[in-house]
């Protein structure tokens, strides 16, 4: 028998993490839950009183909660579809082994490394109505410029486009890794059966990527639902609140209007939505794998 | 061949041999005359190359425009929509101005300090916890691990309101600690590391134990050296995320002397676009460090994203 470590060792190793975990995840989760039942305020004036379910009933009747939640879901749809589809196309193209691998990976992934303030600076210039490059290009082909970020019709699409440019490289790398892990013998067997390149793509590659696609989609939906940074900087939720995501409403409620209790309640409503959506997605994708 | 008849790849081949396989295929230039998904002949190659080039240009143009603008005079930078060559010629004026007055160097130092601290702390505490869950027995271990895995679902963004309240109570607002400490909690990294540790053969550890090594020696001298690739992957992943994190540093700091690059750069924005050249120059400088690191260690970073990106699935 080899000597086994004593039982206290496990605790010793786990404790540093558990301290952080407790202090900065469990405790705030608890404080948030408690605050959502009070009228806690950032000014701290008068302390906080227990108000029962008032915050939650207010949230359910608050048009802003529903509108910002709707905006968030709309953004998630607009961004997730191209973020998964284009990432797959990019990965399939790079996987062909064309010369310049280093350059392709750099081009598609580098924007993911930019801080959001830089993304804002670049795209705010490109989107400027009078002097921006995009309207300049439209002008060259004889189309009138549009209000990329100022027109309700286009603002959310423009934000989805920025997000696509900024973050598609991450999904691209995940797909590329999955492609490289598909074993050769599957392709060889298919080739022996007489399958051409196109046929191998449809019958070997894409089915083998099904699990990866499920995972990437789930992660992307979760990431898109939590959108805040780029929208806050580019439009502040405008025009007329049509792009304001729910996280911005939480931020405004808590830090601009000082209503921490109500902001916590909305956070928990949002958390509930996220949990329901992720369980639903897990169900869909695990069923599809059978 | 119907897709359903294909065996799932994990059944007939252990996952760990995959990278070696790929490496061998690369070294020997494929080993077969054809490519899995690319047809024979010239046309498919030309079309693929064309599509790649088009997309690369589309992705690089916004970058290029930012860099281009940073070398223009302010007048040219705010005038032209599609002119890459400014009327007044290129100038370093914008860079000179921001070096003369800005807080940029301070923010860069803050970003480095904060990202390094968060990364070091996260890797250290996550690896220790992962070792505890992978290799030691203690009461409540299973329940605790289940709670940690479940907590991966909690979006950090919904914690900002109570966390800020907590920081006020702890008197930490506008300190490095307030920015750093909450970012150290990374349950997904514990999960990834534990999965990796589970795959390390126990014989190695037991040999060390027979030689009289204690748990900490085993962890430090046996487990960690064997885990270098996954530790690097986790570290790179955490570093990039911390470097670019916006919401929490934005909320927990209001003192410009404590801001990180993403927060600092966004507070000096001027939406009228009258200082496009200066702000582009600041953006170029602000993104340069990570881009240089990426160019130097591309292979490593690509691998890191691939192994940690799906949460170790």
Boltz contact constraints between the chains, C-beta under 6 A:
constraints:
  - contact:
      token1: [A, 2]
      token2: [B, 206]
      max_distance: 6.0
  - contact:
      token1: [A, 2]
      token2: [B, 209]
      max_distance: 6.0
  - contact:
      token1: [A, 3]
      token2: [B, 209]
      max_distance: 6.0
  - contact:
      token1: [A, 5]
      token2: [B, 136]
      max_distance: 6.0
  - contact:
      token1: [A, 5]
      token2: [B, 215]
      max_distance: 6.0
  - contact:
      token1: [A, 7]
      token2: [B, 138]
      max_distance: 6.0
  - contact:
      token1: [A, 9]
      token2: [B, 136]
      max_distance: 6.0
  - contact:
      token1: [A, 9]
      token2: [B, 215]
      max_distance: 6.0
  - contact:
      token1: [A, 10]
      token2: [B, 132]
      max_distance: 6.0
  - contact:
      token1: [A, 10]
      token2: [B, 136]
      max_distance: 6.0
  - contact:
      token1: [A, 10]
      token2: [B, 138]
      max_distance: 6.0
  - contact:
      token1: [A, 11]
      token2: [B, 138]
      max_distance: 6.0
  - contact:
      token1: [A, 13]
      token2: [B, 128]
      max_distance: 6.0
  - contact:
      token1: [A, 13]
      token2: [B, 131]
      max_distance: 6.0
  - contact:
      token1: [A, 13]
      token2: [B, 132]
      max_distance: 6.0
  - contact:
      token1: [A, 14]
      token2: [B, 129]
      max_distance: 6.0
  - contact:
      token1: [A, 14]
      token2: [B, 132]
      max_distance: 6.0
  - contact:
      token1: [A, 16]
      token2: [B, 125]
      max_distance: 6.0
  - contact:
      token1: [A, 16]
      token2: [B, 128]
      max_distance: 6.0
  - contact:
      token1: [A, 17]
      token2: [B, 125]
      max_distance: 6.0
  - contact:
      token1: [A, 17]
      token2: [B, 129]
      max_distance: 6.0
  - contact:
      token1: [A, 20]
      token2: [B, 184]
      max_distance: 6.0
  - contact:
      token1: [A, 20]
      token2: [B, 185]
      max_distance: 6.0
  - contact:
      token1: [A, 21]
      token2: [B, 185]
      max_distance: 6.0
  - contact:
      token1: [A, 24]
      token2: [B, 182]
      max_distance: 6.0
  - contact:
      token1: [A, 24]
      token2: [B, 185]
      max_distance: 6.0
  - contact:
      token1: [A, 25]
      token2: [B, 185]
      max_distance: 6.0
  - contact:
      token1: [A, 28]
      token2: [B, 159]
      max_distance: 6.0
  - contact:
      token1: [A, 28]
      token2: [B, 162]
      max_distance: 6.0
  - contact:
      token1: [A, 28]
      token2: [B, 163]
      max_distance: 6.0
  - contact:
      token1: [A, 28]
      token2: [B, 166]
      max_distance: 6.0
  - contact:
      token1: [A, 31]
      token2: [B, 162]
      max_distance: 6.0
  - contact:
      token1: [A, 32]
      token2: [B, 162]
      max_distance: 6.0
  - contact:
      token1: [A, 93]
      token2: [B, 48]
      max_distance: 6.0
  - contact:
      token1: [A, 93]
      token2: [B, 51]
      max_distance: 6.0
  - contact:
      token1: [A, 93]
      token2: [B, 52]
      max_distance: 6.0
  - contact:
      token1: [A, 96]
      token2: [B, 38]
      max_distance: 6.0
  - contact:
      token1: [A, 96]
      token2: [B, 48]
      max_distance: 6.0
  - contact:
      token1: [A, 98]
      token2: [B, 48]
      max_distance: 6.0
  - contact:
      token1: [A, 98]
      token2: [B, 49]
      max_distance: 6.0
  - contact:
      token1: [A, 104]
      token2: [B, 52]
      max_distance: 6.0
  - contact:
      token1: [A, 107]
      token2: [B, 56]
      max_distance: 6.0
  - contact:
      token1: [A, 107]
      token2: [B, 59]
      max_distance: 6.0
  - contact:
      token1: [A, 107]
      token2: [B, 60]
      max_distance: 6.0
  - contact:
      token1: [A, 108]
      token2: [B, 59]
      max_distance: 6.0
  - contact:
      token1: [A, 113]
      token2: [B, 290]
      max_distance: 6.0
  - contact:
      token1: [A, 113]
      token2: [B, 291]
      max_distance: 6.0
  - contact:
      token1: [A, 113]
      token2: [B, 294]
      max_distance: 6.0
  - contact:
      token1: [A, 114]
      token2: [B, 287]
      max_distance: 6.0
  - contact:
      token1: [A, 115]
      token2: [B, 244]
      max_distance: 6.0
  - contact:
      token1: [A, 115]
      token2: [B, 261]
      max_distance: 6.0
  - contact:
      token1: [A, 115]
      token2: [B, 262]
      max_distance: 6.0
  - contact:
      token1: [A, 115]
      token2: [B, 286]
      max_distance: 6.0
  - contact:
      token1: [A, 116]
      token2: [B, 246]
      max_distance: 6.0
  - contact:
      token1: [A, 116]
      token2: [B, 262]
      max_distance: 6.0
  - contact:
      token1: [A, 117]
      token2: [B, 262]
      max_distance: 6.0
  - contact:
      token1: [A, 117]
      token2: [B, 265]
      max_distance: 6.0
  - contact:
      token1: [A, 117]
      token2: [B, 266]
      max_distance: 6.0
  - contact:
      token1: [A, 118]
      token2: [B, 283]
      max_distance: 6.0
  - contact:
      token1: [A, 118]
      token2: [B, 286]
      max_distance: 6.0
  - contact:
      token1: [A, 118]
      token2: [B, 287]
      max_distance: 6.0
  - contact:
      token1: [A, 121]
      token2: [B, 279]
      max_distance: 6.0
  - contact:
      token1: [A, 121]
      token2: [B, 283]
      max_distance: 6.0
  - contact:
      token1: [A, 122]
      token2: [B, 62]
      max_distance: 6.0
  - contact:
      token1: [A, 122]
      token2: [B, 66]
      max_distance: 6.0
  - contact:
      token1: [A, 125]
      token2: [B, 276]
      max_distance: 6.0
  - contact:
      token1: [A, 128]
      token2: [B, 273]
      max_distance: 6.0
  - contact:
      token1: [A, 131]
      token2: [B, 81]
      max_distance: 6.0
  - contact:
      token1: [A, 132]
      token2: [B, 81]
      max_distance: 6.0
  - contact:
      token1: [A, 133]
      token2: [B, 81]
      max_distance: 6.0
  - contact:
      token1: [A, 133]
      token2: [B, 82]
      max_distance: 6.0
  - contact:
      token1: [A, 136]
      token2: [B, 81]
      max_distance: 6.0
  - contact:
      token1: [A, 136]
      token2: [B, 82]
      max_distance: 6.0
  - contact:
      token1: [A, 173]
      token2: [B, 302]
      max_distance: 6.0
  - contact:
      token1: [A, 173]
      token2: [B, 305]
      max_distance: 6.0
  - contact:
      token1: [A, 173]
      token2: [B, 306]
      max_distance: 6.0
  - contact:
      token1: [A, 174]
      token2: [B, 309]
      max_distance: 6.0
  - contact:
      token1: [A, 177]
      token2: [B, 306]
      max_distance: 6.0
  - contact:
      token1: [A, 180]
      token2: [B, 22]
      max_distance: 6.0
  - contact:
      token1: [A, 181]
      token2: [B, 18]
      max_distance: 6.0
  - contact:
      token1: [A, 183]
      token2: [B, 9]
      max_distance: 6.0
  - contact:
      token1: [A, 183]
      token2: [B, 13]
      max_distance: 6.0
  - contact:
      token1: [A, 187]
      token2: [B, 36]
      max_distance: 6.0
  - contact:
      token1: [A, 190]
      token2: [B, 1]
      max_distance: 6.0
  - contact:
      token1: [A, 193]
      token2: [B, 1]
      max_distance: 6.0
  - contact:
      token1: [A, 197]
      token2: [B, 37]
      max_distance: 6.0
  - contact:
      token1: [A, 197]
      token2: [B, 38]
      max_distance: 6.0
  - contact:
      token1: [A, 197]
      token2: [B, 39]
      max_distance: 6.0
  - contact:
      token1: [A, 200]
      token2: [B, 36]
      max_distance: 6.0
  - contact:
      token1: [A, 201]
      token2: [B, 37]
      max_distance: 6.0
  - contact:
      token1: [A, 203]
      token2: [B, 1]
      max_distance: 6.0
  - contact:
      token1: [A, 203]
      token2: [B, 3]
      max_distance: 6.0
  - contact:
      token1: [A, 205]
      token2: [B, 37]
      max_distance: 6.0
  - contact:
      token1: [A, 207]
      token2: [B, 3]
      max_distance: 6.0
  - contact:
      token1: [A, 215]
      token2: [B, 310]
      max_distance: 6.0
  - contact:
      token1: [A, 215]
      token2: [B, 313]
      max_distance: 6.0
  - contact:
      token1: [A, 226]
      token2: [B, 155]
      max_distance: 6.0
  - contact:
      token1: [A, 226]
      token2: [B, 157]
      max_distance: 6.0
  - contact:
      token1: [A, 228]
      token2: [B, 247]
      max_distance: 6.0
  - contact:
      token1: [A, 229]
      token2: [B, 246]
      max_distance: 6.0
  - contact:
      token1: [A, 233]
      token2: [B, 266]
      max_distance: 6.0
  - contact:
      token1: [A, 247]
      token2: [B, 157]
      max_distance: 6.0
  - contact:
      token1: [A, 254]
      token2: [B, 161]
      max_distance: 6.0
  - contact:
      token1: [A, 260]
      token2: [B, 161]
      max_distance: 6.0
  - contact:
      token1: [A, 263]
      token2: [B, 161]
      max_distance: 6.0
  - contact:
      token1: [A, 264]
      token2: [B, 161]
      max_distance: 6.0
  - contact:
      token1: [A, 267]
      token2: [B, 158]
      max_distance: 6.0
  - contact:
      token1: [A, 271]
      token2: [B, 158]
      max_distance: 6.0
